[in-house]
């Protein structure tokens, strides 16, 4: 029985982790900032996983004013 214990533990963890994936979901809403200082804001995610938001880059090779860009996406549910 001692030799079967690691195998049963691995099987239990694999099956348990698979079951958790269907119930857990990332919360995307909010403000996000990357290492370069660019900002992304994600508004509400609907029941189908679609969302909208705004993106503002902090990186530019131009001296022109940087404007926010609309953001659309979909989260795989």
DOBARO-520247 format. One record per residue: x, y, z of N, C-alpha, C in turn; residue number from 0; residue in three letters. Coordinates in pm, whole numbers, plus 32768, in hexadecimal, padded with zeros to 4 digits. Atoms other than C-alpha are relative to their C-alpha. Layout:
  n_px  n_py  n_pz  ca_px  ca_py  ca_pz  c_px  c_py  c_pz  vomar  rolo
     X     Y     Z      X      Y      Z     X     Y     Z    NUM   ala
...
REM end
This chain:
  n_px  n_py  n_pz  ca_px  ca_py  ca_pz  c_px  c_py  c_pz  vomar  rolo
  8053  7F89  8000   8000   8000   8000  8057  807D  8000      0   unk
  7FA8  7F8C  7FFA   8124   80EB   8044  802B  802B  7F74      1   unk
  7FD6  7FDF  8088   8190   80D8   7ED6  7F8E  803E  7FB0      2   unk
  8072  7FCC  804A   8031   812A   7E5A  7FDB  808E  802D      3   unk
  8026  7F7D  7FCB   8010   8263   7F33  802C  8074  7FA7      4   unk
  7FDB  7F91  8059   80DF   834C   7E51  7FAE  8003  7F7F      5   unk
  8050  8007  8079   801E   82D3   7D1F  7F73  8033  8019      6   unk
  8087  7FD2  7FDF   7ECF   830C   7DC7  7FFE  8096  801C      7   unk
  7FF6  7F71  7FE5   7F3F   8464   7E3E  8007  804F  7F7E      8   unk
  7FF3  7FBD  8082   7FA6   84C9   7CDC  7F7B  7FFD  7FB5      9   unk
  8080  800C  8044   7E5D   8448   7C4F  7F99  805E  803F     10   unk
  805D  7FA8  7FBA   7D95   8503   7D57  801B  8092  7FDE     11   unk
  7FDE  7F75  801F   7E52   8649   7D17  7FDE  8023  7F6F     12   unk
  801E  7FE6  808D   7E2C   862B   7B9E  7F6A  800F  7FEA     13   unk
  8091  7FF7  8010   7CB7   85EB   7BB3  7FC7  8078  804B     14   unk
  802E  7F8D  7FB3   7C86   86F3   7CBE  801F  8083  7FBB     15   unk
  7FD9  7F85  8046   7D42   87FE   7BFB  7FAA  8014  7F84     16   unk
  8056  7FF5  8077   7C75   87B1   7AC3  7F76  8036  8025     17   unk
  8083  7FD2  7FD4   7B34   87EA   7B84  7FFF  8092  8028     18   unk
  7FF9  7F75  7FD7   7BA9   893A   7C08  8003  8060  7F89     19   unk
  7FF4  7FA8  8073   7BF0   89C9   7AAF  7F79  8031  7FCF     20   unk
  8082  7FDA  8032   7A82   89CF   7A53  7FB9  8063  805C     21   unk
  8045  7FA9  7FA2   7A1C   8A8D   7B8C  804B  8083  801A     22   unk
  7FB4  7F88  7FE6   7B33   8B8F   7BA5  8014  804F  7F80     23   unk
  7FF3  7FA8  8073   7B55   8CBA   7AC0  8051  8079  802A     24   unk
  7FB1  7F89  7FE5   7C48   8DDB   7AAC  7FA5  807A  8007     25   unk
  8048  7F81  7FFA   7BC1   8F2D   7B14  8052  8065  7FB1     26   unk
  7FB6  7FA7  8059   7C2E   900F   79F6  7FE4  8093  801A     27   unk
  8026  7F74  7FF0   7B7A   914F   7A58  8062  804A  805A     28   unk
  7FA8  7FAD  7FB0   7C4C   926A   7ADE  806C  8042  7FAB     29   unk
  7F92  7FBB  8044   7D87   9328   7A88  807E  7FAC  8008     30   unk
  7F87  804E  800B   7EC4   927C   7A14  806E  8058  7FC9     31   unk
  7F8E  7FB3  8031   801E   930F   79DD  8075  7FA1  7FE8     32   unk
  7F8D  8056  801D   8148   926A   7933  8082  8040  802F     33   unk
  7F7D  7FD2  7FD1   82BC   9295   7979  802C  8084  7FC1     34   unk
  7FDA  7F85  8045   82D8   93B5   7880  7FA6  8076  8023     35   unk
  8059  7F95  7FD4   81BE   947D   7921  7F82  8010  7FAD     36   unk
  807C  7FFA  804E   80AE   943C   781E  7F8C  7FCF  8057     37   unk
  8075  801F  7FAD   7F50   9428   78B3  7F8F  7FC5  7FAE     38   unk
  8075  803E  803D   7E28   934C   785E  7F93  7FFC  806A     39   unk
  8073  8005  7FA6   7CD2   9373   78FC  7F97  7FA8  7FC0     40   unk
  8067  805B  8031   7BD5   925B   78D3  7F83  8019  8053     41   unk
  8081  7FEB  7FC0   7A6A   92A8   791C  7FBD  7F79  8018     42   unk
  804A  807A  7FE0   795F   91A6   796D  800B  7F94  7F93     43   unk
  8000  8074  8059   797A   904A   78D3  7F74  7FC5  8004     44   unk
  808A  8033  8000   7824   8FCD   7860  7FFC  7F68  800F     45   unk
  8011  8090  7FE6   7796   8E6C   7889  803C  7FA8  7F93     46   unk
  7FC1  804C  806C   782A   8E01   7738  8098  800F  8002     47   unk
  7F70  7FEB  7FF7   7986   8E7A   779B  8033  8077  7FB1     48   unk
  7FD7  7F8B  804E   7989   8FAD   76B9  8017  8077  805B     49   unk
  7FE5  7F89  7FB0   7A1E   90ED   7743  8032  8072  7FA9     50   unk
  7FCA  7F88  8041   7A81   924E   76E4  8057  8048  8065     51   unk
  7FAA  7FB2  7FA8   7B7A   9343   776F  804C  8067  7FB1     52   unk
  7FAA  7F9B  803E   7C86   9441   771F  8092  7FDA  8016     53   unk
  7F71  801B  7FF7   7DFB   9426   76DD  804C  8080  7FE5     54   unk
  7FAC  7F8A  800F   7EFD   953B   7706  8091  7FD5  800A     55   unk
  7F74  8028  8001   8061   94F4   769F  8057  806D  803E     56   unk
  7F9F  7FA1  7FC8   8183   9599   7752  807C  8007  7FA8     57   unk
  7F8C  800A  8057   8274   9549   7637  7FDF  803F  7F78     58   unk
  8018  7FC0  8081   828F   9625   7503  8084  8036  7FC9     59   unk
  7F8B  7FC7  8043   8396   968E   7405  7FDD  8088  7FC6     60   unk
  8031  7F82  8037   82CA   97C4   73B0  7FF0  8066  806F     61   unk
  8017  7F96  7F9E   82AA   9911   745E  7F6D  8026  8006     62   unk
  8090  7FE5  8001   8134   9914   7410  7FBF  7FCD  8081     63   unk
  804B  802A  7F8A   8036   98F3   7526  7FD2  7F6F  7FF0     64   unk
  802D  808C  8001   7FEB   9789   757C  7F6F  7FFD  802E     65   unk
  808E  8007  7FE0   7E77   9741   757A  7FDA  7F72  8028     66   unk
  8033  8083  7FD8   7DB7   9627   761E  7FC2  7FB9  7F88     67   unk
  803A  8053  8069   7D4F   950A   753B  7F92  7FA9  803C     68   unk
  8068  805B  7FCF   7C0A   9444   755E  8035  7F70  7FFF     69   unk
  7FD5  808A  7FEF   7C39   92DE   75CB  7F85  7FA6  8001     70   unk
  806B  8063  7FFD   7B54   91B7   7580  8040  7F75  8005     71   unk
  7FC7  8086  7FF6   7B8B   904B   75D2  7F99  7F9D  8032     72   unk
  8056  806B  7FD1   7AFB   8F03   7643  8051  7FA2  8059     73   unk
  7FC2  805D  7FA4   7B50   8E24   7768  7FC6  7F76  7FE7     74   unk
  8031  8089  8012   7B3C   8CAE   772F  7FC9  7FCE  8084     75   unk
  8040  802E  7F85   7A46   8C2B   782D  8002  7F6A  800B     76   unk
REM end
